Amino acid sequence: MTHMKFAPLTALATTAALALPAQALDLQDMSDAEREAFRAEIRNYLLDNPQVIMEAVAVLEQRQAEEQAQNDKALLKENAEAIYNDGHSWVGGNPEGDITLVEFMDYRCGYCKRAFPEVEDLVEFDGNIRFVIKEFPILGEQSLLASRFAIATLQKAGDDAYKQVHDALMTFNGDISDTALRRLGEGFGLDVDAIMDHMDSDAVTEVIAENRALAQKLNITGTPSFIMEDQMLRGYVPLDAMQQVAAQIRAE
C-alpha cells in the first residue's frame, strides 16, 4: 500500500522539478534553499492540480493489474495439469467445451453461495464451458466436514450423486453436522453409512491437501476464486462479467 501512495508522487516530483532552474534538477545535490523551493513547488503544483494524483494512482494500479495478470498466467501455465486435469475433482458442464472454468469454493462462504446460481446459469446457457470444482474448505470445521462429505460422496457414489450433494450444500443455510449430512444423503437415497465411513479416509484427506497445496502455489487465499482458461478471477464475479471474460477469451 505504501508503494501505491508514493510511486505516483515520485513522478509528480519530477514533473514539478521542470519548473525549477536547470541547476536545481540535480536532486542529489540540492542546497537547503533549493530543496525547500522544490518542496514548495511540488506542494503548489498538487494544490493547483489535485486530479493529477488520482490520474497517477490510476496509471499505477493499471500497471500493477497488468503485472499481476502476467504473473497469474505464468503460474497457471506452470500448474496446468493440477488445475485442469487433477483426476480427483468433479468435472461438469460440457466436457469438450472450448473454455474450462475452475472454481475454488467453500460451502460456508457467503460469496460462494451468492455466485452459485450465476455460475450454474453461465455453464448452462453458454453450453460450451467445461466446469471443474475444487473443494477448498478454509472457513472452519463445518467447512471441512461438508467438503469431506462431498468428496466421499464423489468417490463412493459417483459424479451425479456428488452434484446433488454439492448443490444442496451450496444452498444449505443451517449448521453443518453429521446429523444434517446424514439427512441430506438419505434424501437422495445414498448409502450414507458407506459415505460417512469414508469421510476420514486417506483418499479424501489427500484431495483436500492437494487442493490446498495448489491454492498456495497460485496465491489463492479466499473463496470463491475462479480460473477461466489463463485468467485468474479472485473473489465474487457477477454473471455478466464472467460472460464478458469468456467472450474476450474466445475473441483472442
C-alpha positions in Angstrom: 0.0 0.0 0.0 2.9 2.3 0.7 4.3 1.7 -2.7 1.0 2.8 -4.3 0.9 6.1 -2.4 4.5 7.2 -3.0 5.3 5.9 -6.5 2.9 8.4 -8.2 4.3 11.3 -6.1 7.8 10.5 -7.4 6.5 11.1 -10.9 4.8 14.3 -9.7 8.0 15.5 -8.1 9.9 15.0 -11.4 7.2 17.0 -13.2 7.2 19.8 -10.7 11.0 19.9 -10.9 10.8 21.1 -14.5 9.6 24.4 -13.2 12.8 24.9 -11.3 16.0 26.4 -12.6 18.2 23.9 -14.5 20.8 23.8 -11.8 18.1 22.7 -9.3 17.3 19.5 -11.2 20.1 17.5 -9.6 18.0 16.1 -6.8 21.1 14.6 -5.1 23.0 17.9 -4.9 20.5 20.5 -3.7 21.1 23.2 -1.2 18.7 23.5 1.7 17.2 26.5 0.0 16.8 24.7 -3.3 15.3 21.7 -1.6 12.8 23.9 0.2 11.9 25.6 -3.1 11.5 22.2 -4.7 9.1 21.0 -2.0 7.1 24.2 -2.2 6.8 23.9 -6.0 5.5 20.3 -5.6 3.0 21.4 -3.0 1.8 24.3 -5.1 1.5 22.1 -8.2 -0.5 19.4 -6.3 -2.8 22.0 -4.8 -3.4 23.6 -8.2 -3.9 20.2 -9.9 -5.2 17.6 -7.4 -6.7 15.5 -10.1 -3.1 14.6 -11.2 -2.7 12.5 -8.0 -5.7 10.3 -8.9 -4.5 10.1 -12.5 -1.1 8.9 -11.4 -2.6 6.4 -9.0 -4.9 5.0 -11.7 -1.9 4.5 -14.0 0.0 2.8 -11.3 -3.0 0.5 -10.4 -3.4 -0.4 -14.1 0.3 -1.3 -14.4 0.1 -3.4 -11.3 -3.0 -5.2 -12.6 -1.3 -5.9 -15.9 1.8 -7.2 -14.0 -0.4 -9.4 -11.7 -2.2 -10.8 -14.8 1.1 -11.8 -16.4 2.3 -13.4 -13.2 -1.0 -15.3 -12.9 -0.7 -16.6 -16.4 2.8 -17.9 -15.7 1.5 -19.6 -12.5 -1.4 -21.2 -14.3 0.8 -22.5 -17.1 3.2 -24.0 -14.6 0.4 -25.8 -12.7 -1.9 -26.5 -15.7 -2.2 -30.3 -15.2 -3.1 -29.9 -11.5 -5.6 -27.2 -12.2 -7.5 -28.6 -15.2 -6.9 -32.4 -15.0 -6.1 -33.4 -11.5 -8.1 -36.7 -11.7 -10.0 -36.2 -8.4 -12.2 -33.1 -8.9 -15.7 -33.2 -10.2 -16.0 -32.1 -13.8 -19.3 -31.0 -15.3 -20.7 -28.7 -18.0 -19.5 -29.6 -21.5 -16.6 -32.0 -21.2 -15.5 -30.9 -24.7 -16.1 -27.2 -24.1 -13.7 -24.6 -25.6 -13.3 -22.9 -22.2 -12.5 -24.5 -18.8 -13.8 -22.7 -15.7 -12.3 -23.8 -12.4 -13.8 -22.8 -9.0 -12.1 -23.0 -5.6 -15.1 -22.9 -3.2 -16.1 -23.4 0.4 -19.6 -24.4 1.5 -19.7 -21.9 4.3 -18.6 -19.0 2.1 -21.4 -16.4 1.6 -20.0 -15.1 -1.6 -19.7 -18.7 -2.9 -23.4 -19.2 -2.2 -24.1 -15.9 -4.0 -22.1 -16.9 -7.0 -23.5 -20.4 -7.2 -26.7 -19.7 -9.2 -24.8 -17.4 -11.5 -22.1 -20.0 -12.2 -24.8 -22.5 -12.9 -26.5 -20.2 -15.3 -23.2 -19.4 -17.0 -22.4 -23.1 -17.6 -25.9 -24.0 -18.6 -26.7 -21.1 -21.0 -23.3 -20.9 -22.6 -23.3 -24.6 -23.4 -19.6 -24.7 -24.3 -17.9 -24.4 -20.9 -16.1 -27.3 -19.0 -16.6 -26.7 -15.3 -14.2 -28.0 -12.6 -15.0 -27.7 -8.8 -12.1 -27.6 -6.4 -13.1 -28.3 -2.8 -11.2 -25.7 -0.7 -12.5 -25.7 2.9 -10.9 -22.8 4.7 -13.7 -21.4 7.0 -13.6 -23.8 9.9 -14.7 -27.2 11.0 -18.1 -27.1 9.4 -16.5 -26.3 6.0 -14.1 -29.2 6.4 -16.9 -31.5 7.4 -19.0 -30.5 4.4 -16.1 -30.9 2.0 -15.2 -34.3 3.4 -18.8 -35.5 2.9 -18.9 -34.1 -0.7 -15.6 -35.7 -1.7 -16.5 -39.0 -0.1 -19.8 -38.9 -2.0 -17.9 -38.4 -5.2 -15.5 -41.2 -4.5 -18.2 -43.7 -3.3 -21.3 -42.8 -5.3 -20.0 -41.0 -8.4 -20.5 -37.8 -10.3 -24.3 -37.4 -10.3 -24.5 -38.0 -6.5 -21.7 -35.5 -5.9 -23.5 -32.8 -7.9 -26.7 -33.4 -6.0 -24.9 -33.1 -2.6 -22.8 -30.2 -3.8 -25.9 -28.2 -5.0 -27.7 -29.0 -1.7 -24.8 -27.9 0.4 -24.4 -24.7 -1.6 -28.0 -23.7 -0.8 -27.9 -25.0 2.8 -28.1 -22.3 5.4 -28.1 -24.2 8.7 -25.3 -25.6 10.8 -23.4 -28.5 9.1 -23.2 -31.5 11.3 -23.1 -35.3 10.9 -26.8 -35.4 11.5 -27.5 -32.8 8.9 -25.3 -34.5 6.4 -26.9 -37.9 7.1 -30.3 -36.5 6.4 -29.2 -34.8 3.3 -27.6 -38.0 1.9 -30.7 -40.1 2.8 -32.9 -37.6 1.0 -31.0 -38.5 -2.2 -31.2 -42.3 -1.5 -27.4 -42.6 -1.0 -25.6 -45.2 1.0 -24.9 -42.7 3.8 -23.1 -45.2 6.1 -20.5 -46.0 3.4 -20.0 -42.4 2.6 -19.6 -41.3 6.2 -17.2 -44.2 6.9 -15.1 -42.9 4.0 -15.1 -39.2 5.1 -11.9 -39.5 7.2 -10.1 -41.8 4.8 -6.6 -41.0 3.4 -8.2 -40.7 -0.1 -10.4 -37.8 1.0 -7.7 -36.2 3.1 -5.3 -36.3 0.1 -7.8 -34.5 -2.2 -8.1 -31.6 0.3 -4.4 -31.5 0.9 -3.7 -31.3 -2.8 -6.2 -28.6 -3.4 -4.8 -26.5 -0.5 -1.2 -27.0 -1.9 -2.3 -25.9 -5.3 -4.1 -22.9 -4.0 -0.9 -21.9 -2.1 1.1 -22.2 -5.3 -1.5 -20.0 -7.1 -1.6 -17.4 -4.3 -5.3 -18.2 -3.7 -6.2 -17.3 -0.1 -10.0 -16.8 -0.3 -13.2 -18.1 -1.8 -14.6 -18.1 -4.3 -11.6 -17.9 -6.6 -12.1 -18.7 -10.3 -9.8 -19.6 -13.2 -11.1 -19.2 -16.7 -8.6 -20.6 -19.1 -5.5 -18.4 -18.5 -7.1 -15.8 -16.4 -7.4 -15.7 -12.6 -10.6 -14.2 -11.2 -10.3 -13.6 -7.4 -13.5 -13.2 -5.4 -17.1 -13.0 -6.4 -17.6 -12.2 -10.1 -21.1 -11.4 -11.4 -22.6 -13.4 -14.3 -22.3 -10.6 -16.9 -18.6 -10.0 -16.0 -17.9 -13.8 -16.4 -19.7 -13.7 -19.8 -17.5 -10.8 -20.9 -14.4 -12.7 -19.8 -15.5 -15.7 -21.8 -16.2 -13.6 -24.9 -12.8 -11.9 -24.6 -11.0 -15.3 -24.4 -12.9 -16.6 -27.4 -12.0 -13.4 -29.4 -8.3 -13.7 -28.8 
